Structures are given as C-alpha cells and as structure tokens.
Amino acid sequence: LSTASSVADAKANLTKITWAHAVNDAEFLTRVLASDVQFIEADISLGYLKDDVNKEREIPIMAHPPATESDISLETFLQRILQFNREANDPSKVKGVKLDFKSIGAFERSIDIIRASYDMTAFDTWINADILPGPVDNTATVPVDPTRFFTAARRLGKATLSIGWTTRWGPDFSEGLYTESQVDAMIDAIRANGIDKVGNAITFPVRGGIVANSVNNMIRLFCALKDTNNVTFTIWSSADDAVSVEKLREFIFTAGLDRTYVDVPDDLHKKLHLDENAFSNTCKKTLQARKYTNRLSLTSEKMGLPDLPGQPEDDSAFTMDENNTVHLEPLSEDESDNESMDANGYAGYQPLNMDELNHPNRRPSLMEDEAESGVGEGESVGLDGANNSINADFLNVDVWNAPRPNELNIELDSSKAAEIVNVMAGIKLPTTAVPEWARGVPEEEWKENLLQRIRQRQQTDVDDGCSTSFTVGSSCPTIPNSSSSSSSAGAGAGGGSSSTRT
C-alpha cells in the first residue's frame, strides 16, 4: 500500500493484502472498519436511498446491479472511511478503497462527490471499471465507454486506475485467454487517452481461470506500459470458476509477488500456497519464470512472442537444502542435446565456412587428438575412469554463495595488455568464413551497436522482468524480489461473468 499503512512486507508480497468485498451496506461497513482487512471493495450504481420512499432523488449509491436501493450513499460511505483513517492510531489499520463502477453514468455523477468527500492524496483510492469487451466471446455485457471513463478519471488526479475487460467464465470452462488483440486494444486505449503521459498507476484486474492461460500476452502488456505507468495485476475469481492452480501459480511467479494482488476465494488462495513457507518449494518455477520473462521481452521486440515453454514434470533438476540453497543437477545427454540444437542442428546460428579447416598452422581439437591416440568411441575423452561424468561438486553450484572462480580473477598489467592487443590485431577470419549478411554491414556500424548494447547491460537498473539479463541470485530470495510496487491495485469487476462474486 502507498498509504501510511504500507509496510515493507506488504510491498514485497502483495498477495498478502486482505480484502473485503461488496461492502454495500452501512452495517457491513461498520464491521469491516473494525477488522484487520486492508482494502475495502464496494460497488457504485445510480439509485435511491431506502428512506427515499418516493424515489425522488437518484444518486450514486452503494449497490451492485440489479439492486437500485441502498441504506448508504457513496458520499456517506467515503466520509465514514475518511474519518476512520484520519483517527486511526495504528497505521496498519488504515484502509484502502476500491470503487467499482457499474456504468459510465454512475462514474461521471460520482466525480465531484469523490473529490469533495475523500482525501485521495493521503489515502489510496482505486477506480475500477471494465472498459473493453473480453474473453470468452463475451458479448452480453456492455463495457464502460473507455473515452468517457478516462476523461472523467483525469479529474481525480493520480487515483489508481483498475481497468479490465468484461469476461464470461464458469465451472465448465477450461479454454480461453486474454487474446493478443484484446491486449492491444487496452494498450491503444490507454495511450490514445493520454494515461501513459499523466502516469497514473494502473492495475489490470484479470480473472484467475483465464489469465492462467495468458502469460505471454500479460507480460507483453506489462512491458508495453512499465516505463510510463506503475503496472500491477489483480487476480480475481468467482467461487465456482474453473481454475488451473498450477498454471495460475506460474503466472503469479512470472509476474512477481510484488506485482500481483490475489483477490480470490479463500479455498483457492490456500491451494496457491503463496505463504512465505512455500517460497522454497516454488523456487524452481521462479527461476524458470524469470528466465522466460527476460527472454520473452527481447524476443518480442524482434519477432513476436514465443510459446511459453512447457514445465518439466521431473523436479530433480533443482534441489534445495535446509538453508534454502538451490543446487542445479546435470542435464542428461538427451536433454543437453535438445537444449542446444534446433531443427536445423545449429540452434539458430549460421555455420562458418569449413573450406579452410586444413590450414597448415591449425591446431587439432582435443577430440581429434584423442582420436589419433586411439581412444575408442565409447571411451571417455579427457577424463579418467573414475570421472566419466562432469564433477558433481561443480554442477551442484550454490547459486547464491558460490565465490568467483580464481580463473576469472586475471590481473593484466600494461605490457600484458599490449601483448594481447598485438596478437589479436593479427588474427583475421578467412573471407569465406564471413556470412553473406555480415559483409554488407560497415564495421563502424556494428561496432557502435555492440558498444551500445554493452553500455545498456552495464546499467544498474532494477530488474523489472523485461530486461534481457538474468541473475539467478536476485530471482529467488526469501521473498522473490523485482521492481517494487509503490501503489496498490483493486480487485477485478468481472463485469460479464457467467457467475458473479457477491
């Protein structure tokens, strides 16, 4: 949370933030204010107070459609929470507010009330609406008009915008995702209305059963806006929704616990095992997810998005001791081959010309030396009989604590450096070994591009999951750490759901 109730633990693990839903009556609000709940979610519609028996004054009230009556207005709702927050002696008791608007008319009528009745600079205020049609083939629910929504939202200053898609999902659904076109439409709407320029924090409310199938596009959405807006995700789910727990866990750990709010029913939350004690058991997924996120960002800039790699069922590649130290096990021969070779056998590289392999000064390879000395095909090369596999002590690397190898600590004085430069200056590839595409690129051009890439990689920016570098040690601390989220986000509205949360 970005209010006084914010604590470092909550920022590092947003899944711990607790919610109260549909706080749409006065008595329920009283109970929630007296509780330890950190965030209050409520629905706003146009309607009448119950004591307005003649229905003479239509105003913004706390009600979820189709209800048109309530015992509390939006104005009174906000005034009570504001008074509570200002009088709270314990900062951890301060409540954040997420206002879920069910129509553009209700939102536009509420702007002046929010500005007059609540202190948005001191206490988090989130504005939620489904502004675009979404999965799966959801045409029954009309979304809030995005242009009118953003026009009104700009009058609320830096309020967090919780903007999502209408959805259709339920217990019998398993196929469906937030599509590339739906993600593009969201990015376009944000940019067309200047929200990227004003820099509001944005959370995307995403339905658990659907976002579990949508990792690629959600990461692309994050990467498209991360430099202009503080972007998070809020996972929500109805009680009877079909959800792949394993896939949803993979999404959460790919996005990061510091970028993902989890506002789901208690039974699903428990199945996700997002508590601190479960972090060591999810370290494998975190490592794989971070590697994938970094690779995805680079690849998407060049050639579109790759498919999410399948996660192996065998967990033996990663082990963890009682000190939460990760050990990497060696790949099998088949796995190693599959990892390094593509369908053409060259892992995407163009092979060098082999015409000059018989150069008189060329040194034979180690395998050629062994072949000439009579080593058979089935015998080990360069290893004695007691070491037919790579040293297990080398493979079981303590990822966090391994010291820098002495072989890398090379001291060069000026004379040694000059000697290396002189030797390298005389080394040239034969012209037949230069690929055709490389011959047309001037040396100064590729050298400048190379230096630019090196400078970028030397920058010490915090890893946000979209960079092209990957450091194992920074991806699996006790609480996974990535770019910190300084502003909270609300739960999704799920406007067009086949089953709704109450």
KAURNOR-V915123 format. One record per residue. N is the residue number from 0. RES is the residue in one letter. SS is DSSP state (H for helix, E for strand, - for the rest). PHI is phi in whole degrees, 0 to 359 (* if undefined). OMEGA is omega as a letter, one per 20 degrees, with the letter a starting at -180 (999 if undefined). Layout:
# KAURNOR-V915123
[[N:RES:SS:PHI:OMEGA] [N:RES:SS:PHI:OMEGA]]
This chain:
# KAURNOR-V915123
[[0:L:-:*:r] [1:S:-:262:r] [2:T:-:268:r] [3:A:-:296:r] [4:S:-:281:a] [5:S:-:292:r] [6:V:-:228:a] [7:A:H:301:a] [8:D:H:296:a] [9:A:H:292:r] [10:K:H:293:a] [11:A:H:286:a] [12:N:-:222:a] [13:L:H:292:r] [14:T:H:292:a] [15:K:H:278:a] [16:I:-:295:a] [17:T:-:256:a] [18:W:E:229:r] [19:A:E:240:a] [20:H:-:251:r] [21:A:-:51:r] [22:V:-:278:a] [23:N:-:248:r] [24:D:-:221:a] [25:A:H:296:a] [26:E:H:293:r] [27:F:H:296:r] [28:L:H:299:r] [29:T:H:300:a] [30:R:H:293:a] [31:V:H:293:r] [32:L:H:297:r] [33:A:-:275:a] [34:S:-:261:r] [35:D:-:269:r] [36:V:-:302:a] [37:Q:-:266:a] [38:F:E:226:a] [39:I:E:251:r] [40:E:E:253:a] [41:A:E:213:a] [42:D:E:255:a] [43:I:E:239:r] [44:S:E:226:r] [45:L:E:274:a] [46:G:E:185:a] [47:Y:E:228:r] [48:L:E:287:a] [49:K:-:296:r] [50:D:-:276:r] [51:D:-:269:a] [52:V:-:293:a] [53:N:-:267:r] [54:K:-:52:a] [55:E:-:266:a] [56:R:-:225:r] [57:E:-:277:a] [58:I:E:219:r] [59:P:E:293:a] [60:I:E:237:r] [61:M:E:271:a] [62:A:-:197:r] [63:H:-:255:r] [64:P:-:306:j] [65:P:-:270:a] [66:A:-:297:r] [67:T:-:235:r] [68:E:E:229:r] [69:S:E:205:r] [70:D:-:264:r] [71:I:-:214:r] [72:S:E:272:r] [73:L:H:300:a] [74:E:H:300:r] [75:T:H:294:r] [76:F:H:304:a] [77:L:H:291:a] [78:Q:H:297:r] [79:R:H:293:r] [80:I:H:291:r] [81:L:H:299:r] [82:Q:H:299:r] [83:F:H:299:a] [84:N:H:297:a] [85:R:H:291:a] [86:E:H:266:a] [87:A:-:294:r] [88:N:-:281:a] [89:D:-:258:a] [90:P:H:304:a] [91:S:H:291:r] [92:K:H:273:a] [93:V:-:298:a] [94:K:-:255:r] [95:G:E:271:a] [96:V:E:233:r] [97:K:E:241:a] [98:L:E:257:a] [99:D:E:257:a] [100:F:E:265:a] [101:K:-:265:r] [102:S:-:204:r] [103:I:H:292:r] [104:G:H:297:r] [105:A:H:297:a] [106:F:H:292:a] [107:E:H:297:r] [108:R:H:286:a] [109:S:H:264:a] [110:I:H:303:a] [111:D:H:296:r] [112:I:H:295:a] [113:I:H:297:a] [114:R:H:297:a] [115:A:H:273:a] [116:S:H:253:a] [117:Y:-:217:r] [118:D:-:261:a] [119:M:-:285:r] [120:T:-:282:a] [121:A:-:262:a] [122:F:-:227:a] [123:D:-:301:r] [124:T:E:230:a] [125:W:E:247:a] [126:I:E:247:a] [127:N:E:248:r] [128:A:E:198:r] [129:D:E:272:a] [130:I:E:257:a] [131:L:E:221:r] [132:P:-:289:a] [133:G:-:223:a] [134:P:-:284:i] [135:V:-:254:a] [136:D:-:49:a] [137:N:-:273:r] [138:T:-:242:a] [139:A:-:281:a] [140:T:-:256:r] [141:V:-:274:r] [142:P:-:287:r] [143:V:-:292:a] [144:D:-:299:a] [145:P:H:294:a] [146:T:H:294:r] [147:R:H:293:r] [148:F:H:297:a] [149:F:H:293:r] [150:T:H:299:r] [151:A:H:289:a] [152:A:H:297:r] [153:R:H:298:r] [154:R:H:286:r] [155:L:H:262:r] [156:G:-:68:a] [157:K:-:267:r] [158:A:-:302:r] [159:T:E:290:a] [160:L:E:262:r] [161:S:E:259:a] [162:I:E:240:a] [163:G:E:218:a] [164:W:E:245:r] [165:T:-:292:a] [166:T:-:223:r] [167:R:-:228:a] [168:W:-:204:a] [169:G:-:182:a] [170:P:-:290:a] [171:D:-:261:a] [172:F:-:261:r] [173:S:-:218:a] [174:E:-:255:r] [175:G:-:146:a] [176:L:-:203:r] [177:Y:-:285:a] [178:T:-:281:r] [179:E:H:300:a] [180:S:H:293:r] [181:Q:H:292:r] [182:V:H:293:r] [183:D:H:298:r] [184:A:H:297:r] [185:M:H:293:r] [186:I:H:300:a] [187:D:H:298:a] [188:A:H:295:r] [189:I:H:295:a] [190:R:H:286:a] [191:A:H:296:a] [192:N:-:260:r] [193:G:-:74:a] [194:I:H:289:r] [195:D:H:292:a] [196:K:H:278:r] [197:V:H:277:r] [198:G:-:79:r] [199:N:-:301:r] [200:A:-:295:a] [201:I:E:231:r] [202:T:E:241:r] [203:F:E:256:r] [204:P:E:288:a] [205:V:E:234:a] [206:R:E:281:a] [207:G:H:306:a] [208:G:H:293:a] [209:I:H:270:a] [210:V:H:293:r] [211:A:-:299:r] [212:N:-:261:a] [213:S:-:232:a] [214:V:H:302:a] [215:N:H:307:a] [216:N:H:288:r] [217:M:H:291:r] [218:I:H:293:r] [219:R:H:296:r] [220:L:H:298:r] [221:F:H:299:a] [222:C:H:294:a] [223:A:H:289:a] [224:L:H:239:a] [225:K:-:297:a] [226:D:-:278:a] [227:T:-:244:a] [228:N:-:223:r] [229:N:-:282:a] [230:V:E:256:r] [231:T:E:225:r] [232:F:E:238:r] [233:T:E:237:a] [234:I:E:274:r] [235:W:E:230:a] [236:S:-:199:r] [237:S:-:280:a] [238:A:-:299:a] [239:D:-:256:a] [240:D:-:293:r] [241:A:-:281:a] [242:V:-:223:r] [243:S:-:279:a] [244:V:H:299:a] [245:E:H:295:r] [246:K:H:294:r] [247:L:H:293:r] [248:R:H:300:a] [249:E:H:297:r] [250:F:H:296:a] [251:I:H:300:a] [252:F:H:281:r] [253:T:H:286:r] [254:A:H:291:a] [255:G:-:109:r] [256:L:-:293:r] [257:D:-:270:r] [258:R:-:235:a] [259:T:E:229:r] [260:Y:E:271:a] [261:V:E:238:a] [262:D:E:242:a] [263:V:-:231:r] [264:P:-:304:a] [265:D:H:302:a] [266:D:H:295:r] [267:L:H:290:r] [268:H:H:301:r] [269:K:H:294:r] [270:K:H:294:a] [271:L:H:286:r] [272:H:-:51:a] [273:L:-:261:r] [274:D:-:287:a] [275:E:H:303:a] [276:N:H:295:a] [277:A:H:268:a] [278:F:-:298:a] [279:S:H:297:a] [280:N:H:283:a] [281:T:H:254:a] [282:C:H:298:r] [283:K:H:301:a] [284:K:H:296:a] [285:T:H:296:r] [286:L:H:300:a] [287:Q:H:295:a] [288:A:H:294:a] [289:R:H:294:r] [290:K:H:301:a] [291:Y:H:295:a] [292:T:H:300:a] [293:N:H:296:r] [294:R:H:294:a] [295:L:H:298:a] [296:S:H:298:a] [297:L:H:294:a] [298:T:H:293:a] [299:S:H:295:r] [300:E:H:291:a] [301:K:H:260:a] [302:M:H:215:a] [303:G:-:88:a] [304:L:-:266:r] [305:P:-:281:r] [306:D:-:288:r] [307:L:-:295:a] [308:P:-:295:r] [309:G:-:293:r] [310:Q:-:270:a] [311:P:-:293:r] [312:E:-:286:a] [313:D:-:281:a] [314:D:H:271:a] [315:S:H:290:r] [316:A:H:292:r] [317:F:E:234:r] [318:T:E:230:a] [319:M:E:221:a] [320:D:-:269:a] [321:E:-:292:r] [322:N:-:265:a] [323:N:-:62:r] [324:T:-:266:a] [325:V:E:273:r] [326:H:E:242:a] [327:L:E:261:a] [328:E:-:270:a] [329:P:-:294:r] [330:L:-:284:r] [331:S:-:289:a] [332:E:H:300:a] [333:D:H:294:a] [334:E:H:296:r] [335:S:H:298:r] [336:D:H:297:a] [337:N:H:294:a] [338:E:H:289:a] [339:S:H:261:a] [340:M:-:240:r] [341:D:-:259:a] [342:A:-:297:a] [343:N:-:269:r] [344:G:-:86:a] [345:Y:-:235:r] [346:A:-:52:r] [347:G:-:90:a] [348:Y:-:268:r] [349:Q:-:270:a] [350:P:-:292:r] [351:L:-:286:r] [352:N:-:297:a] [353:M:-:256:a] [354:D:-:296:a] [355:E:-:255:r] [356:L:-:297:a] [357:N:-:266:r] [358:H:-:304:a] [359:P:-:298:a] [360:N:-:263:a] [361:R:-:287:r] [362:R:-:276:r] [363:P:-:298:r] [364:S:-:285:r] [365:L:H:300:a] [366:M:H:294:r] [367:E:H:291:r] [368:D:H:301:a] [369:E:H:294:a] [370:A:H:296:a] [371:E:H:291:a] [372:S:-:273:r] [373:G:-:96:r] [374:V:-:288:a] [375:G:-:284:a] [376:E:-:298:a] [377:G:-:271:a] [378:E:-:270:a] [379:S:-:287:a] [380:V:-:251:r] [381:G:-:76:a] [382:L:-:227:r] [383:D:-:280:a] [384:G:-:295:a] [385:A:-:278:a] [386:N:-:228:a] [387:N:-:284:r] [388:S:-:233:a] [389:I:-:299:a] [390:N:-:308:a] [391:A:H:295:r] [392:D:H:294:r] [393:F:H:284:a] [394:L:H:286:r] [395:N:-:280:a] [396:V:-:281:r] [397:D:-:284:a] [398:V:-:301:a] [399:W:-:281:a] [400:N:-:254:a] [401:A:-:296:r] [402:P:-:290:r] [403:R:-:294:a] [404:P:-:301:r] [405:N:H:300:a] [406:E:H:297:a] [407:L:H:271:a] [408:N:-:270:a] [409:I:-:261:r] [410:E:-:261:a] [411:L:-:239:r] [412:D:-:271:a] [413:S:H:295:a] [414:S:H:291:r] [415:K:H:293:r] [416:A:H:296:r] [417:A:H:296:r] [418:E:H:296:r] [419:I:H:295:r] [420:V:H:299:a] [421:N:H:296:r] [422:V:H:293:a] [423:M:H:295:a] [424:A:H:297:a] [425:G:-:266:a] [426:I:-:263:r] [427:K:-:224:r] [428:L:-:285:r] [429:P:-:297:a] [430:T:H:301:a] [431:T:H:288:a] [432:A:H:268:a] [433:V:-:273:r] [434:P:-:301:a] [435:E:H:302:a] [436:W:H:293:a] [437:A:H:282:a] [438:R:H:290:a] [439:G:-:267:a] [440:V:-:258:r] [441:P:-:301:a] [442:E:H:300:a] [443:E:H:297:a] [444:E:H:291:a] [445:W:H:289:r] [446:K:H:293:r] [447:E:H:295:r] [448:N:H:296:r] [449:L:H:297:r] [450:L:H:297:r] [451:Q:H:295:r] [452:R:H:297:r] [453:I:H:296:r] [454:R:H:297:r] [455:Q:H:297:a] [456:R:H:288:r] [457:Q:H:276:r] [458:Q:-:293:a] [459:T:-:258:r] [460:D:-:297:r] [461:V:-:293:r] [462:D:-:295:a] [463:D:-:252:r] [464:G:-:88:r] [465:C:-:249:r] [466:S:-:283:a] [467:T:-:263:r] [468:S:-:262:a] [469:F:-:212:r] [470:T:-:244:a] [471:V:H:303:a] [472:G:H:297:a] [473:S:H:271:a] [474:S:H:260:a] [475:C:-:222:r] [476:P:-:285:r] [477:T:-:304:r] [478:I:-:241:a] [479:P:-:310:a] [480:N:-:237:r] [481:S:-:218:a] [482:S:-:297:a] [483:S:-:286:a] [484:S:-:259:a] [485:S:-:265:a] [486:S:-:220:a] [487:S:-:274:a] [488:A:-:217:a] [489:G:-:265:a] [490:A:-:281:a] [491:G:-:284:a] [492:A:-:276:a] [493:G:-:61:a] [494:G:-:306:a] [495:G:-:250:a] [496:S:-:291:r] [497:S:-:283:r] [498:S:-:224:a] [499:T:-:248:r] [500:R:-:272:r] [501:T:-:241:999]]
